[in-house]
């Protein structure tokens, strides 16, 4: 693995969302927010089923403030070739890209805006992961899933009424994606200690604080509006932490490698946050992470473990993913890079009472 010289000082410019709105009824106000920023002509991308659900309210607000939809489409693909073709066929006069829905359409719209160097407004309709405010996209390149560099959104608008109506599985996924910061930050710090990575203290603190905001200040009731607001805010902070660090390290480590491997191997992958949350619990034990008891308590109290146990992972597939995971990224140290980790992980799948419920 490549090693960095010690004590190397670097500086870089970072971006944060200029427009940030979290609250009830925000879909109706998107037109006003765009008007205030002089974004009067937009390309609008919907997730599947989102136009039928939210189109009337959104378009009323757009018309009220003279915002013209110059291009409108439902985005189902995350193939980089499809996104590129769409981006360079958009009409002249588009001043901003707006994406509304889940992970696929948000990544589609984000990468479109990145290619065209246009402001991007992210309007997530669920809180299943931190991708809605991250500087990367999860796309397919030549048929293989890849994490691709993009830019952090210019704006994020989260309507809590919409979030409250999403299936509970999305909230459990969001909890899993948040708890993954525990194992990811351990991997990052260890990679730094071994000389493989640079480390950013501020972004690390921000990522830890996003966990505190969610799990220490509020109850573990996923149906609570306060919990849902904090989940949205915490996932947003996680995305900004990645921008500050210039890497996905504050939010992604060994647990994400396992999830990427499951995506490649499984005929029916589970939601991203369910995969990384389960893997984070396993990886925290592999790390002898001092926070492992907290991870266990949080995932128990929120009902995450019970939810995943209702549709458990296939054990054979999960073990195959553990074998594949260390090779997913080149020159990327995590606990899975240690030669004894695979054997220890398999033994934990056999012996740990909780893992036996989740992986069968």
C-alpha positions in Angstrom: 0.0 0.0 0.0 1.1 3.6 -0.7 2.4 5.4 2.3 2.3 9.2 2.8 5.2 11.2 4.2 4.7 12.1 7.9 3.5 15.6 8.9 2.6 16.7 5.4 0.5 19.8 5.6 -2.1 20.4 2.9 -4.8 22.9 2.4 -7.8 22.8 0.1 -11.0 24.7 -0.6 -14.2 23.0 0.5 -17.8 23.5 -0.4 -20.9 23.3 1.8 -24.6 23.5 0.8 -25.5 27.2 0.3 -29.2 26.5 0.5 -30.3 24.3 3.4 -33.9 23.8 4.4 -35.2 21.1 6.8 -38.8 21.2 8.0 -42.4 20.5 7.3 -44.1 21.5 4.0 -40.8 22.4 2.2 -41.8 20.8 -1.1 -44.3 23.7 -1.6 -41.5 26.2 -1.0 -38.9 25.0 -3.4 -40.1 27.4 -6.1 -39.4 30.3 -3.7 -36.0 29.0 -2.8 -35.1 28.7 -6.5 -36.5 32.2 -7.3 -34.4 33.7 -4.4 -31.3 32.3 -6.0 -32.2 33.4 -9.5 -32.5 29.8 -10.7 -35.5 30.4 -13.0 -34.9 27.6 -15.5 -34.4 24.1 -14.2 -33.9 20.5 -15.3 -36.1 18.3 -13.0 -35.4 14.6 -12.4 -37.9 12.4 -10.5 -37.4 9.1 -8.8 -39.8 6.4 -9.8 -43.3 7.2 -8.5 -42.3 10.5 -7.0 -44.0 12.7 -9.6 -47.3 11.1 -8.9 -46.8 11.7 -5.2 -45.3 15.1 -5.1 -45.6 16.6 -8.6 -48.7 18.7 -8.0 -47.4 20.4 -4.8 -44.0 21.0 -6.3 -45.2 22.4 -9.6 -47.7 24.7 -7.9 -44.8 26.3 -6.0 -42.7 26.5 -9.1 -45.4 28.2 -11.2 -46.2 30.6 -8.3 -42.6 32.0 -8.5 -42.1 31.8 -12.3 -39.8 28.9 -12.3 -39.7 27.2 -15.7 -39.1 23.4 -16.1 -37.0 23.2 -19.3 -36.5 19.5 -19.0 -38.2 16.8 -17.0 -37.6 13.1 -16.7 -37.9 10.1 -14.5 -34.5 8.7 -13.9 -34.2 4.9 -13.3 -30.7 4.3 -14.6 -27.4 4.9 -12.7 -25.2 4.0 -15.7 -22.6 6.7 -16.2 -23.1 6.4 -20.0 -26.9 7.2 -19.7 -26.2 10.1 -17.4 -23.6 11.6 -19.7 -25.9 11.3 -22.7 -28.7 13.0 -20.8 -26.5 15.8 -19.4 -25.2 16.9 -22.8 -28.7 16.8 -24.4 -30.3 19.3 -21.9 -31.6 22.5 -23.5 -29.9 25.9 -23.2 -31.1 28.1 -20.3 -30.9 25.5 -17.6 -29.6 27.2 -14.5 -29.9 24.4 -12.0 -30.5 20.7 -11.7 -33.2 19.4 -9.2 -33.4 15.8 -8.2 -36.3 14.5 -6.1 -36.5 10.9 -4.7 -34.2 8.2 -3.4 -30.5 7.3 -4.0 -30.6 6.5 -7.7 -32.2 9.7 -9.0 -30.2 11.9 -6.6 -27.0 10.4 -7.9 -28.2 10.7 -11.5 -29.0 14.4 -10.9 -25.9 15.0 -8.9 -23.6 13.7 -11.6 -25.5 15.5 -14.3 -24.9 18.8 -12.5 -21.2 17.9 -11.9 -20.7 17.3 -15.6 -22.3 20.6 -16.6 -20.9 22.6 -13.6 -24.4 23.6 -12.7 -25.9 24.1 -9.2 -27.6 20.9 -7.9 -30.6 20.9 -5.5 -31.0 17.6 -3.7 -34.5 16.8 -2.5 -34.4 13.4 -0.7 -37.7 11.7 0.0 -36.2 9.2 2.5 -33.4 9.1 5.0 -31.9 5.8 4.1 -28.2 7.0 3.7 -26.0 10.0 3.6 -25.6 10.1 -0.2 -28.1 13.0 -0.6 -25.4 15.4 0.7 -22.1 13.6 -0.2 -19.5 14.7 -2.8 -19.7 11.2 -4.5 -22.1 9.2 -6.5 -22.7 5.4 -6.6 -22.9 4.6 -10.4 -22.4 1.8 -12.7 -19.3 2.1 -15.0 -19.1 -0.6 -17.7 -21.7 -2.5 -15.8 -19.8 -2.5 -12.4 -20.9 -0.5 -9.4 -18.3 2.3 -8.6 -18.1 5.2 -6.3 -17.5 8.2 -8.6 -16.3 11.7 -7.6 -18.9 14.5 -7.9 -19.6 17.7 -6.0 -21.5 18.3 -2.8 -25.0 19.8 -3.6 -25.5 23.5 -3.8 -28.7 23.0 -1.9 -30.5 20.4 0.2 -34.3 20.6 0.9 -35.8 18.0 3.2 -39.5 17.9 3.8 -40.2 16.2 7.1 -43.8 15.4 6.1 -42.5 13.4 3.2 -39.8 11.6 5.4 -42.5 10.7 7.9 -44.5 8.9 5.2 -41.7 6.8 3.9 -41.6 3.1 4.8 -39.9 2.3 8.1 -37.3 0.2 6.2 -35.7 3.4 4.9 -35.4 4.8 8.5 -33.7 1.6 9.6 -31.4 1.9 6.7 -30.5 5.4 7.7 -29.8 4.2 11.3 -27.5 1.5 9.8 -25.6 4.0 7.6 -25.1 6.3 10.6 -23.8 3.7 13.0 -21.3 2.7 10.3 -19.4 5.8 11.2 -18.1 4.0 14.3 -16.2 1.3 12.3 -15.3 3.6 9.5 -13.6 6.2 11.7 -11.6 3.4 13.5 -10.4 2.1 10.1 -9.4 5.6 9.0 -7.5 6.4 12.1 -5.7 3.0 12.0 -4.8 3.5 8.3 -3.4 6.9 9.3 -1.4 5.4 12.2 0.1 2.9 9.7 1.0 5.7 7.3 -1.5 4.8 4.6 -3.8 7.8 4.9 -3.9 11.4 5.8 -6.2 12.2 8.7 -8.4 15.2 9.2 -9.3 15.9 12.9 -12.1 18.3 12.2 -13.9 16.0 9.8 -13.5 13.1 12.3 -15.0 15.2 15.1 -17.8 16.3 12.9 -18.6 12.7 12.0 -18.6 11.6 15.7 -20.7 14.6 16.6 -23.3 13.6 14.0 -23.7 10.3 15.9 -24.0 12.2 19.3 -26.7 14.4 17.8 -28.8 11.4 16.8 -28.3 8.8 19.5 -27.5 10.8 22.7 -29.9 13.6 22.5 -33.1 11.8 21.5 -35.1 8.7 22.1 -34.7 5.7 19.8 -38.2 5.9 18.5 -37.9 6.0 14.7 -41.5 7.2 14.5 -40.7 10.4 16.5 -40.6 13.6 14.4 -37.6 14.7 16.6 -35.7 11.5 15.8 -36.4 11.9 12.1 -35.3 15.5 12.0 -32.1 14.5 13.9 -31.5 11.6 11.5 -31.8 14.0 8.5 -29.4 16.4 10.2 -26.9 13.7 11.2 -26.8 12.2 7.7 -26.3 15.7 6.2 -23.4 16.3 8.6 -21.9 13.0 7.5 -21.9 14.2 3.9 -20.3 17.5 4.8 -17.6 15.6 6.8 -16.6 13.8 3.6 -16.3 17.0 1.8 -14.1 18.5 4.5 -11.9 15.4 4.5 -11.7 15.2 0.7 -12.4 11.4 1.1 -15.3 9.1 2.0 -13.2 7.9 5.0 -15.2 9.7 7.7 -18.3 7.6 6.7 -17.0 4.5 4.9 -14.7 1.7 5.8 -14.6 -2.0 6.2 -18.4 -2.2 6.6 -18.9 -0.5 3.3 -16.5 -2.9 1.5 -18.7 -5.8 2.8 -21.8 -4.0 1.5 -20.2 -3.4 -1.9 -19.2 -7.1 -2.1 -22.8 -8.1 -1.2 -24.0 -5.8 -4.0 -21.8 -7.6 -6.5 -22.6 -11.2 -5.3 -26.2 -11.1 -4.2 -29.0 -11.7 -6.7 -31.1 -9.5 -4.4 -29.0 -7.1 -2.3 -30.7 -5.5 0.7 -30.9 -1.8 1.3 -27.5 -0.2 1.6 -27.9 0.9 5.2 -29.2 -2.5 6.3 -26.0 -4.1 4.9 -23.5 -1.5 6.3 -25.3 -1.4 9.7 -25.0 -5.2 10.0 -21.4 -5.2 8.8 -20.5 -2.3 11.1 -21.5 -4.4 14.1 -19.4 -7.3 12.9 -16.4 -5.0 12.0 -16.6 -3.2 15.4 -16.0 -6.5 17.1 -13.2 -7.4 14.7 -11.6 -4.1 15.6 -12.0 -4.5 19.3 -13.6 -1.1 18.9 -14.2 0.6 22.3 -17.6 1.7 21.0 -18.9 -1.8 20.2 -21.2 -1.9 23.2 -22.7 1.3 22.1 -23.2 0.0 18.6 -24.9 -3.1 20.0 -27.2 -1.0 22.3 -28.3 1.4 19.7 -29.0 -1.2 17.0 -31.0 -3.1 19.7 -32.9 -0.1 21.0 -34.0 1.2 17.6 -35.2 -2.2 16.6 -32.6 -2.5 13.8 -31.5 -6.0 14.7 -35.1 -7.2 14.9 -35.9 -5.7 11.5 -32.9 -7.3 9.8 -33.6 -10.6 11.5 -37.0 -10.6 9.9 -35.3 -11.1 6.5 -31.8 -12.4 7.4 -28.7 -12.5 5.2 -27.8 -15.7 3.5 -24.8 -17.0 5.5 -23.0 -18.5 2.5 -23.4 -15.3 0.5 -22.2 -13.2 3.5 -19.1 -15.3 3.9 -18.3 -15.0 0.2 -18.7 -11.2 0.6 -16.3 -11.2 3.5 -13.7 -13.0 1.2 -14.2 -10.5 -1.6 -14.4 -7.3 0.5 -10.7 -6.6 1.0 -10.1 -6.6 -2.8 -12.9 -4.1 -3.6 -10.6 -1.1 -3.3 -6.9 -1.1 -4.1 -4.5 0.4 -1.5 -7.3 0.8 1.0 -6.5 -0.3 4.6 -9.3 -1.5 6.9 -9.5 -4.1 9.6 -10.3 -6.6 6.8 -6.8 -6.1 5.5 -5.4 -8.0 8.5 -4.8 -11.6 7.5 -6.6 -13.2 10.5 -9.7 -11.1 10.1 -11.6 -13.4 7.7 -11.3 -16.4 10.1 -12.2 -14.3 13.1 -15.3 -12.9 11.2 -16.5 -16.4 10.3 -16.1 -17.5 13.9 -18.1 -14.5 15.1 -20.9 -15.4 12.6 -21.0 -18.8 14.3 -20.7 -17.7 17.9 -22.3 -14.2 18.4 -25.9 -14.6 19.4 -27.0 -11.5 17.5 -25.1 -12.3 14.3 -26.6 -15.8 14.3 -30.1 -14.1 14.0 -29.0 -11.7 11.3 -26.9 -14.0 9.1 -28.4 -17.5 8.6 
